[in-house]
Amino acid sequence: MAVTMGIDVGTFESKGVLVDDGRILAEARRPHEMLVPRPGWAEHRPEEDWWGAVTHLSRALLAQVPGAQVEALAVSAIGPCCLPVDASGQPLRNGILYGVDTRATVEIAELNDRLGEANILTLAGTALTSQAVGPKVLWLQRHEPEVWAATSRLHTSTSFVLERLTGAFAMDHYTAASWSPLYDMARQDWSAELHGICEAAQLPRLLWSAEIAGHITPEAAQATGLPEGIPVTTGTIDAAAEAVSVGVSRPGDLMLMYGSTVFVIEITPGRVTDPRLWSAPWLFQGQHAAMAGLATSGTLTQWFREVMAPGLPRDTAFETLMGEAEASPPGAKGLLCLPYFSGERTPIHDPQARGVFFGLNLTHTRGDLFRAALEGIAAATRHIAETYAEAGAAPSRVMAVGGGTKMDPWLQATSDMTGLPQELRRVTLGAAYGDAFLAALALGAARPQDIDAWNPPERTVEPRDVPAYAKSYPLFRRLYEQTKDLMHELPA
């Protein structure tokens, strides 16, 4: 039996899958934590959370299908991340995560002043925000000089795993574009001027996501149980693999991922240059993408469960909260929520933004609060959709994916708030399934259009006319504008 394996390392959970021409043969999961050592910081342990997830899931999948002949592996992971390693490839500290980590605000401001915001946008296609890796590398150089002195190479999560699997030091273009201002979008290569942030030798070779970057080494074969010598693709960020899994393949296609954060990817006819969005080459040469993302989405629902419903059984807590939210009317009885509990990414790019429940009175229930939280995330998603339209990239087709799609009030509120139908595919496993497809592409065992046969559409969530949202959304936008100065004055 010839199969491909896909593994995705997420923020709170990693998943793996074995697939035979679209048919899922085995699934496995492994939870882990996001470390928050200080407010505004977000980290993972690369050995335990990244490499440990890959070795654990690989062996767990192979154990479920004895005799499976794995022909290729693709791995995706959270990103963009920043991990320094020494000359032997050993991590020198925890991995610094994507835009939820806001430690480099001073470096962002300095680089904007020194290089010019317009020049950075022209060069890299992406304005400097908490999502950008370049300022975090500069932060590392300045705040951890002993670590920096020992740094031989700079990794993201996928490139670290790739090096462990194959010995190759490589990264995909889609991920590299998030290393602003180190990436040159026009040249599709690292910039000739690295602005004193790092040295060229510390940066990986750039490849496309479905290219074969290397082959399983004897050491990796022993650690993972995979056959020595099988090919491994370059890999990519988890959200991109998730987009692949649900058929995002042509200009106008947009993925709306309901995960720890809401993440949005649209394939665009050409390069979109708008400081409110992120831009990158897509996974395949000749294609472009524009991205957006909220900072707190699924993590807000987890926080709510832990703080507001600690007595509920963990395995049924969300089912109970969903029932309570559905009993609350749209608009949550006039309650608004700004979901900026970890600052906010697109389109406001404000790491000092704060979470707010506004309009509380003594009649509000826990269900009203949970509905307001879901509607706040939906309103922030509408803000993103409006930004795409203003940038000249209004989507023509929306595909929803991720664990949050199982929360019907959240899913429906998003369609109602944005006015966009959302197509759901049969397989909702997400990025790991997309990875298995990318591995098949690398082998030549599948064509890009074959994803529709692998994972056909199953249902569509249609938007409804909800008068309460016509009133609440303008208030949502005004609430942030009228409170952001106060947010910025609060202690960190």
N, C-alpha and C positions, 0 to 999 in steps of 0.2 A: 504494500500500500504506500504510494508516494504522496506526501503531504507537505504543506508549508506551515511554519510556526510563526506566530506573531505574539510579541510581548510588549505591553505598555506599562510604564512606570508612572503612576499618577501622584497627585499631591497627598492623598490619604490612603490610596489602595492601588495595588498593581494587579494587572490581569494578563492572562495568557490564553492562547487558543491554538488548537491544531485543526487545520482545515484541509479538506480534500475537494478541490474544484467547487468551492463555495459551501460545502457541507461541513458543519462543525462536528468534529469527532470528539473533542475534549475541551473543557474549560477549567481554569484554575484561578484563584484569587489569593492575594496576600495583603493584609492591612499593614499600615505603618503610620507614623505620626509626622506632622509638620512641627518643627521646633521653632519656638518664638522666644529666644533668649533675652530679647529686649523689645519694647514697643517699636514697631516699624521694621523689625528684622524677621526674616523667615528663612529657615535652613532645613536641609536634609543631611543625613549621614550617608556619604557615598558608598561606603563598604556595605553597610547593613541595608539601607533603603533602596539603593540602585543596583549594585552588583548582587547583593544578597537576594533581591527580588527576582533577578534574571535566573540565577542558579536554582532557587527554590521552585519557581514556576516551571522552568524547563523540565526538571526531574518529575514534578507532579504531573505534568501533561504526558510525558513519556510513559509513566507508570499506568496511566489510564488506557493507553492503546499499545499494548505489547506488540512488538514487531513493526511498528510504524516506521516507514522510511522517510525521515525528514530530509527534504532536498534543499531547503533554504530557510533562512531566518531573517526576519526584520524586527527591529526594536524601535519603539518610540518612547518618549519620556517627557516629563514636564520641561518647560523651557520658556525663554532662554535662561540658563543658569550660569553661574561662574564658579569654577572649581580649579584652584591651583594644584599642580602635582609636581613632585620632584623628578629628577632624571630617571628614576626607576619606575615612575608611574604611580607612586604612593601619594594619596591625598595629604595635603598639608593643613587642611582645616575642613570644616563642614562646607557643603555646597551652598552658595548663596542663591536663593530662588529668584523667580521671575518678578513681575511687577508688584506682587504683594509685599516684596521687600523694598522698603523706601529709604534705606540708610544713606544713599548717595545724593541727597538733595543738594548739598553744598557743591559737590563735584559737577552736578548737572548745571547749576547756575554758573559756575566758573567756566565750564566748557562753552556754554552758550555765549557768555561775554567774550571769551577769548577767540572763538572760532566764528561766531555769528550764527544766530538761529536760522536765518535764511540760507546761509552757506551749508549748514549741517543738513537741512531739509533737501537741498539740491543734491548734495553728495550722497547721502545715505537713504533718502526717500522717507525718512522717519525722523520726527522731532525727538529730542532727548526727553525722555520721561523715566519713571521708575522701572519701565520695562526694558530700557536699554542697558546692555552689559558694559559698554565702554566706561561709563562713570563708576560702576561698581569695581572694575579693575583698578581704576585710579584710586578709589577709596581704599582698596586692599593695599596698594603700593604705599599709601600714606599712613594708614592706621595700623598696619601689621607688617612693619619693615622686615622682621625676622622671617616671616612667611614669604614675603616677596623676594627676599634674597635667595631663598631656596627654590623658587618657582622656575621650573624648566619649561612646562607647557601649561596652557590654559584650556580647560575643557568646559563643555556644557554636559548635561546629564547623558545624552545619547553618545557623544563622542567618547566619554569616559568608559561607558559600557562597550562601545565598539573596540576601543583599544584593548580592553580586557579579553574580549572574544577573539580578536584577530591580530592584535599587535599594530593595527593601522591607526594613524593619527589623522582623522578626517572628520569633516562636518558638512552637512548639506547647506546649500545656498539659502534656503528658506530660514533656517535657524541663524545663519551668519548675518543676515540682514538685520536681525535684532541686536547685533553687537555694535550698533551705532555709537560713535562716529567712525568706527573702524572699517566698515564695509562700503565699497563704492558701487552704488546701484547701476550706474551706466556701464561700468566695466564688468560688473558681476564678478568681482574679485575683492580681496582685501585692498584697502586704500594704500596708495603709495606713500601717504603721509599718515603716520599713526599717532601724531600729536603728543608724543611723550607718554602715552598711556602704557605701551608695551613694546616688545620687539617682534619683528616679523617671524622669527624662529619659534616664538611661543604660540603662534596661531596655527591651527590645523589646515591641511590641504582641503580644498573645496570640491565637492562632488554633488551630483543630483541624487535625490532621495532613493530612487529605485535602481541606482547604479550599484554594482557589487563592489564593496570597498575592501573586502578581504575574506579570509577563510578561517574557520575554526581551528585554533592552535591545539596542540596536544594537551596543554595545561587547561585550556578552556573546555576541551572535550571531557577531561576528567572532572571538572567542576560542574558542568551542566548535564552530562550524560549524552550530549549530542555527538554525532559522528565527526571525527576529525576531518577537516578539509571541506566541509560543506560551505557554500557561499553565504555571506552576510551582507545585507544592503547597508547603505550609508545611514539610513534611519532619518528621523525627523522629530519635530515637536508633536506631542500627543494630539493636540487639537487638529493639526493638519492630517494626521492619520485617521482621526475620527471623521473628518470631512470626506476623505476618500471612501470610508466604509459605507457612507449613505449616498454615494453617487454624485457628489459635487465634482463636476468634470468640465463644464463649459462656462463661458462668460455669462454672468447674470445669476449663476447658481450660488446660493448662500447657505452656509451651515450655521445653525443656531444650536450651540452645545450647552446643555443644562448640566453643569458639573459643579465642582467646588467653586468655580467662577463661571459666569456666562461668558463664552468666547464665541466670536463671530468671524467667519472667514467667507469672503466673496471672491470668486474668480472674476477678474475685470478684463475688459477688452485691451487695455493698455495700462501703463503705470499711473496710479493715482497718487498725487502729491498733495496731501492735506494734513496740516499739523495735528488735527484732532484724531486722525486715524494712523494706523501703521501700514507700511507698504513693504512688499517683498517679492522676489521672484517666486513663482509657485514651484511645486515639487518637480515639474518637468520643464525642460528647456523651452523657452519661447512663450511661456505663460506667466501671468502676473496675478497677484492677489492683494486685496486690502483687508486688513484685520482690525478688530476692535475687541475690547474685553472689559467686563466689570471686575472689580477687585474682590467683592464678597457676594456670593450667591448661595450655592449649596452650603458653604461654610456658615452662612447666616442661619440657614435652617437647622444646621447641627448645633450652633450656639443656642438657638431658641429652644431646641429640645433639651439641651443640658441645663439651661438656666431656668426656663419657664415650666418644664415638665420633668423634673428629676425623678419623680416617683413613678413615672410610667415605665412598664417593662420595655427594655431597649428594642426588642424585636418587633414590638407592635406600636411603639411610640408614634411613629410618623403616620401610621394608619389612623390612630386616634386623633392626632392633630389635623389631619386632612379632613376627617369627618367634622371636626369643630369649625374648620375654616369654611367648609361647604355650607354649614348652617348659618354663617355670617353672610349678609347680602353683599353684592359687588359694591365697592366703595368702603366696606368695613365700617359702616355707620359713621362716616365722616373722618375716619382715622387715616393719617398719612404716615408713611415710613420712608425716610431717606436711608437706603441700604449701604451707606458708606462706612461700614464698621471697620474697614481696613484701609481707609482713604478711598480714593476712586481713580480708576484708570481712564479709559475713554468714555465720553469725549472731553470731560472737564480736566483730566490730568491734575488732580489735586490730592497729593498724599496727606494733606492735613484735613481733608474733609472728614466729618464724623457721622456716625449713625444717629438717627433721630426718629422717635415716635412722637407725632404732633397731633394734638386735638383730643387727647385722652379725657374721658369723663368717667364717672362712677358706674355707668351702665355698660362699659366695654368689658368684654370677656377675653379669655385667652384665645378663643377662636377668632375674635375680631383682630387681635394683635397679630396672629399668625397670618390671617388673610392680608392684613395691611403689609406685612413683610413681603409676602409673595407678590402683591400688587406693586410694591415699591421696586422690586427687582424688575417686574414687567415694565414699569414706567421708565426705569433707567435703560431698559432694552429698547423701548420706543425712541428714547433720546438718541441712541446709537443709530437706529433705522433712519431717523430724520437726518442725521449727519451724513450717512451714505448718500441719501437723495440730494442733499445740498452739495456734495462733492461730485455729483454727476454720475453716481454709481448705484442708483436705486435697483434693488434686486428684482429679478423676474421669477425666481423660484426659491422657496425656502424649505430646507430639510432640517428637521429637529432630531437631536440625538442626545444621549446621556441619561444618567440615572434620574434626573429631575423630570424627564418625560413621563415617569410613572406617577407624578403628582398632578392629577388632572386640574385642580384649581390653578396651579401655576401655569400649566400649559395653556389652558383656556384664557386666563387673564392676559397672557402674552399676545395671543392672537387678537383678542378683543381690544387690547390697548394699542397695538401696532397697526391693526387692520390687515395683517398679513396671514394668509392661509399657511399652515405648516404641514408638510408631508412627512409621515413617519414610515420608515422601512421595516421590513419583517424582522431583520436582525438588529437588535439595539445594543449589542455587546460593546460597540464603540471602537476605540483606537486599535486594540489588539487585532480585531477582525480586519481593519484597514491595513495593518501591518502584514497580515497573512496575504492579503491581496497584492501589496507592494512586492512581497517576496515572490509571488507568482509572476508578476510583471517582470521582475529581474531575471527570472528563469526563462522568460518567453513562453510560459505556460498560460498566460492570460493577456488580453488586450484591454486598454482602458475602458472601452464600452462594455466589457463583460461584467462590470460591477452590477449592472442592472439585472443580469441573470443570477448573479451570486446573491443579491440582496434586493428583491423587488419591492416597490411601494406597497404598503398595507392599508393605510388610512390617512385621511387628511383632517386636521382640525381647522374648521372654518371660523372666521371672525364674526362676532355678533355686535350689533349696535347697542352699547351699554351707556345710557345717559350719565350714569354716575362717573364714568371715566372721562367724559367730555368736560366735567366740572373739576375732577380731581387732578388731572394731568397738568393743566396750567398752574394749579396751586403747588403741585410737586416741584415744578421748575422754579417758581418764585420762592419757595421755601428755602432752597439751597442758596439762591442769589441773595436773599435777605438775611441769611444766617452765616454765610461763609466767613465774614470778617470775625464774628464771634468764635467760630470754630478755630480760626488761625490764632486766636489769642489764648485758647485753652492750653494748659501745660501738656507737654508731650507725654 
